[in-house]
Amino acid sequence: METQLWCPFISMSYSGYKGIVGILISDNHTKSDVLKCMESCQGYPIWVHANTNNNNWADRMEIACKEKGCHYFSRSMSNGTPGRGKNLLMHHFTVDSNLKYFDYCFNIDGDDEWGETFPKLFKRNYEGEFLFLSGGKMQWNDTDKIYDKYKPNQLGEIIKEDVGAQDSYPIILQEFEKMRNILESFYQSPNGQEGVLNRLIGFSKAGIHNLKFKEDIKMGEDMVFHIDSLMMNKQGKLKTQYLYDNDLYLYKPNDRGIFYYQMSLWLGKKIKPLESWLSKYMNYLPKTFPRSLKKYKVDWIE
């Protein structure tokens, strides 16, 4: 049986695909970013969702995505945080009748790219409400340099050099690093060998009913989301699955992204009310690290 996907500008059929790529874009993404992301989807069904308050930009992107072969385009209003856009992507996947035939959405940010092993995502069977990736590579600002692993501290050093900061990290960044040390307790790969962060790369329609991203922080919402899902999975409130693949996802931070913007502000000491942001972030983390998580067995996807 063929799955039909309707959209305003194109009608295509897919031979039984139960998953669709969900590309989340915002107005800090360029046309080139998004088209490169679409190319990395290797012909699999693509849905692009624009989370922005800039209707003119969204109109232009819809035309560009249509010309590139996007299979469906939708949009929503932004509150200025990444968490809001991610929640609305999950919400639309659940309620939008144009996506009703698909069981899973494989989500990606519009300035990132899928890697060479991407087609394997469509050949596996899943049971989890959320699918997390342990592994992946990083490419800074479209340079030729690709790092084998994403290391947040390394990215901070790259941005520090890029903005020309000569001094040591200000106090707020030192506190931020302390927080990251806490996160490492939760963020070690489940096999205990890979120290990379885990990235949400897929979700089912049931996921949004059980867990959402925080919408009042501008950075780190993905870390909090992962810890929340880890704890809820352990409590039996939802099911998560993990996939290890170092060639599946290419994270492409750049000088237009919110991470760069916030880091450059901190390094330049241009704003002061950062302690309240960090305090809010810390309040979302568990007060103590459950020791049993060190022996916790997660469900690996083969």
C-alpha positions as CSV (number, residue, x, y, z in Angstrom):
1,M,0.0,0.0,0.0
2,E,1.3,3.4,-0.9
3,T,1.2,6.3,1.6
4,Q,-0.1,9.5,0.1
5,L,1.2,12.8,1.3
6,W,-0.8,15.9,0.3
7,C,0.7,19.4,0.3
8,P,-0.3,22.7,-1.4
9,F,2.2,22.5,-4.1
10,I,3.1,18.8,-4.8
11,S,1.5,15.4,-4.6
12,M,3.8,12.4,-4.2
13,S,3.5,8.8,-3.1
14,Y,5.8,6.8,-0.9
15,S,5.9,3.0,-0.9
16,G,5.0,2.3,2.7
17,Y,7.3,4.8,4.4
18,K,6.2,5.2,8.0
19,G,8.7,7.9,8.8
20,I,9.2,11.5,7.5
21,V,12.1,13.9,8.0
22,G,11.0,17.0,9.9
23,I,13.3,20.0,9.2
24,L,12.8,22.7,11.8
25,I,13.9,26.1,10.4
26,S,14.0,29.6,11.9
27,D,14.9,33.0,10.4
28,N,18.6,32.7,11.4
29,H,18.9,29.9,8.9
30,T,19.9,30.9,5.4
31,K,18.4,29.5,2.2
32,S,21.7,27.7,1.6
33,D,21.6,26.1,5.0
34,V,18.1,24.7,4.4
35,L,18.7,23.5,0.9
36,K,21.9,21.6,2.0
37,C,19.9,20.0,4.8
38,M,17.3,18.9,2.3
39,E,19.9,17.5,0.0
40,S,21.3,15.4,2.9
41,C,17.8,13.7,3.1
42,Q,18.8,11.6,0.0
43,G,15.3,11.6,-1.5
44,Y,13.3,10.5,1.5
45,P,10.1,12.4,2.3
46,I,10.7,15.8,3.7
47,W,8.5,18.1,5.8
48,V,9.8,21.6,6.5
49,H,8.4,23.5,9.5
50,A,9.2,27.3,9.9
51,N,9.0,28.6,13.4
52,T,9.2,32.4,12.9
53,N,7.4,35.7,13.2
54,N,8.9,36.9,9.9
55,N,6.2,36.0,7.4
56,N,8.1,37.5,4.4
57,W,11.1,35.2,5.2
58,A,8.8,32.2,5.7
59,D,7.1,32.9,2.3
60,R,10.5,33.0,0.5
61,M,11.6,29.8,2.2
62,E,8.4,28.0,1.3
63,I,9.0,28.9,-2.4
64,A,12.7,27.8,-2.2
65,C,11.8,24.5,-0.4
66,K,9.0,23.8,-3.0
67,E,11.5,24.3,-5.8
68,K,13.9,21.9,-4.1
69,G,11.3,19.2,-3.7
70,C,9.9,19.7,-0.2
71,H,6.9,17.5,0.2
72,Y,5.1,19.6,2.8
73,F,5.6,23.0,4.4
74,S,4.0,24.4,7.6
75,R,4.7,27.3,9.9
76,S,4.1,28.6,13.4
77,M,4.8,31.7,15.5
78,S,8.0,31.9,17.6
79,N,8.5,33.1,21.2
80,G,12.3,33.4,20.6
81,T,13.3,30.1,22.2
82,P,14.4,26.9,20.5
83,G,12.2,24.8,22.8
84,R,9.0,26.5,21.5
85,G,9.9,25.6,17.9
86,K,10.7,22.0,18.8
87,N,7.4,21.6,20.8
88,L,5.4,23.0,17.8
89,L,7.2,20.6,15.5
90,M,6.0,17.7,17.6
91,H,2.6,19.2,18.0
92,H,2.1,19.6,14.2
93,F,3.3,16.1,13.6
94,T,0.5,14.9,16.0
95,V,-2.4,17.0,14.8
96,D,-1.7,17.9,11.2
97,S,-3.9,15.7,8.9
98,N,-1.3,16.0,6.1
99,L,1.1,14.0,8.3
100,K,-1.4,11.4,9.6
101,Y,0.0,8.5,7.6
102,F,3.5,8.7,9.3
103,D,4.3,7.1,12.6
104,Y,7.7,8.7,13.2
105,C,9.3,12.0,12.5
106,F,13.1,12.1,12.2
107,N,13.8,15.7,13.3
108,I,16.8,17.8,12.3
109,D,17.7,21.5,12.6
110,G,17.7,23.4,9.3
111,D,21.4,24.3,9.5
112,D,22.5,20.7,10.2
113,E,22.9,17.8,7.8
114,W,22.3,14.0,7.8
115,G,25.3,11.8,7.3
116,E,26.0,8.9,5.0
117,T,24.2,6.3,7.1
118,F,20.9,8.3,7.2
119,P,18.9,5.7,5.0
120,K,19.3,3.2,7.8
121,L,16.8,5.2,9.9
122,F,14.1,4.2,7.5
123,K,15.0,0.5,7.6
124,R,14.7,0.0,11.4
125,N,11.7,-0.7,13.5
126,Y,11.0,1.5,16.5
127,E,9.0,1.2,19.7
128,G,10.2,4.3,21.6
129,E,8.3,7.5,21.9
130,F,11.7,9.3,21.6
131,L,14.8,8.2,19.7
132,F,18.1,9.5,20.8
133,L,21.5,9.5,19.0
134,S,24.7,8.9,20.8
135,G,27.5,9.9,18.4
136,G,27.7,12.4,15.5
137,K,30.2,14.8,14.1
138,M,30.6,18.6,14.1
139,Q,31.6,21.1,11.4
140,W,32.2,24.7,12.5
141,N,30.7,27.5,10.3
142,D,30.9,25.6,7.0
143,T,34.7,25.3,7.2
144,D,36.6,22.3,5.9
145,K,37.3,21.2,9.5
146,I,35.1,18.4,10.7
147,Y,35.5,17.1,14.3
148,D,34.9,13.4,15.0
149,K,32.9,14.2,18.1
150,Y,30.9,17.2,19.4
151,K,32.5,18.6,22.5
152,P,30.7,21.6,24.0
153,N,33.9,22.9,25.7
154,Q,35.7,22.7,22.3
155,L,33.0,24.6,20.6
156,G,33.3,27.3,23.3
157,E,37.0,27.6,22.6
158,I,36.3,28.0,18.9
159,I,33.8,30.8,19.5
160,K,36.1,32.4,21.9
161,E,38.8,32.5,19.3
162,D,36.4,33.7,16.6
163,V,35.2,36.7,18.6
164,G,38.8,37.6,19.5
165,A,38.3,37.2,23.3
166,Q,41.7,37.3,24.9
167,D,40.8,37.1,28.6
168,S,40.0,34.0,30.5
169,Y,36.3,33.1,30.8
170,P,34.2,35.4,32.9
171,I,32.7,34.2,36.1
172,I,29.4,33.3,34.5
173,L,31.1,30.9,32.0
174,Q,33.1,29.3,34.8
175,E,29.7,28.6,36.6
176,F,28.4,27.3,33.3
177,E,31.2,24.9,33.1
178,K,30.4,23.6,36.6
179,M,26.9,23.0,35.5
180,R,28.2,21.0,32.5
181,N,30.2,18.8,34.8
182,I,26.9,18.0,36.5
183,L,25.3,17.2,33.2
184,E,28.1,14.7,32.4
185,S,26.7,12.5,35.1
186,F,23.6,12.1,32.9
187,Y,25.1,12.6,29.5
188,Q,27.6,9.8,29.2
189,S,26.6,7.5,26.3
190,P,24.6,4.5,27.7
191,N,27.5,2.1,26.7
192,G,29.8,4.0,29.1
193,Q,32.4,4.5,26.4
194,E,31.4,7.5,24.4
195,G,31.3,10.8,26.2
196,V,29.3,12.7,23.6
197,L,25.9,14.3,24.3
198,N,22.8,12.5,23.2
199,R,20.6,14.2,20.5
200,L,16.9,13.7,19.9
201,I,16.6,12.5,16.3
202,G,13.1,11.1,16.2
203,F,9.7,10.9,18.0
204,S,6.3,9.3,17.6
205,K,2.9,10.9,17.8
206,A,2.6,9.8,21.4
207,G,5.7,11.7,22.5
208,I,4.3,15.2,22.8
209,H,1.7,14.0,25.2
210,N,4.3,12.8,27.7
211,L,7.1,15.3,27.5
212,K,7.9,18.8,26.1
213,F,10.9,21.0,25.8
214,K,11.3,24.0,28.2
215,E,10.2,27.2,26.5
216,D,11.8,29.7,28.8
217,I,15.5,29.1,28.3
218,K,17.5,30.0,25.2
219,M,20.2,27.4,25.5
220,G,20.5,23.9,26.8
221,E,16.8,23.0,26.4
222,D,17.9,19.8,24.6
223,M,20.0,18.7,27.6
224,V,17.1,19.2,30.1
225,F,14.8,17.4,27.7
226,H,17.1,14.4,27.5
227,I,17.5,14.2,31.3
228,D,13.8,14.5,31.8
229,S,13.2,11.7,29.3
230,L,15.9,9.5,30.9
231,M,14.3,9.9,34.3
232,M,10.7,9.3,33.0
233,N,11.9,6.2,31.1
234,K,13.4,4.8,34.2
235,Q,10.1,5.4,36.0
236,G,8.2,3.6,33.3
237,K,6.3,6.8,32.2
238,L,7.6,6.7,28.7
239,K,9.9,4.7,26.4
240,T,13.1,5.9,24.9
241,Q,15.5,4.2,22.6
242,Y,19.1,4.9,21.8
243,L,21.1,4.6,18.6
244,Y,24.9,4.8,18.3
245,D,26.1,6.0,15.0
246,N,29.0,8.4,14.5
247,D,28.2,9.0,10.8
248,L,24.5,9.7,11.1
249,Y,24.3,13.4,12.1
250,L,26.5,16.4,11.3
251,Y,26.0,19.2,13.8
252,K,26.9,22.5,12.1
253,P,27.1,25.4,14.6
254,N,27.7,28.8,13.0
255,D,28.0,32.5,13.8
256,R,24.2,33.0,13.2
257,G,23.1,30.5,15.8
258,I,21.8,31.2,19.3
259,F,24.7,29.4,20.9
260,Y,27.2,31.7,19.2
261,Y,25.1,34.7,20.0
262,Q,24.9,33.9,23.7
263,M,28.5,32.9,24.0
264,S,29.7,36.1,22.3
265,L,27.7,38.2,24.6
266,W,29.1,36.4,27.6
267,L,32.7,36.7,26.3
268,G,32.2,40.3,25.5
269,K,30.6,41.0,28.9
270,K,27.9,43.0,27.2
271,I,25.0,41.9,29.4
272,K,24.6,41.2,33.1
273,P,21.4,39.3,33.9
274,L,22.9,35.9,33.1
275,E,23.0,34.6,36.6
276,S,19.2,34.5,36.7
277,W,19.2,32.5,33.4
278,L,21.7,30.0,34.8
279,S,19.7,29.7,38.0
280,K,16.6,28.9,36.1
281,Y,18.4,26.3,34.1
282,M,19.9,24.7,37.2
283,N,16.4,24.5,38.8
284,Y,15.3,22.2,35.9
285,L,18.0,19.7,36.7
286,P,17.4,16.9,39.3
287,K,18.7,17.9,42.7
288,T,20.7,14.7,43.0
289,F,22.1,12.2,40.6
290,P,20.5,8.8,41.0
291,R,23.4,6.3,41.4
292,S,21.3,3.6,39.9
293,L,21.5,5.3,36.5
294,K,25.1,4.3,36.3
295,K,23.9,0.7,36.0
296,Y,20.8,1.6,34.0
297,K,20.3,-0.4,30.9
298,V,18.7,1.4,28.0
299,D,17.0,0.0,24.9
300,W,19.5,0.1,22.0
301,I,18.3,0.2,18.4
302,E,20.2,-2.3,16.2
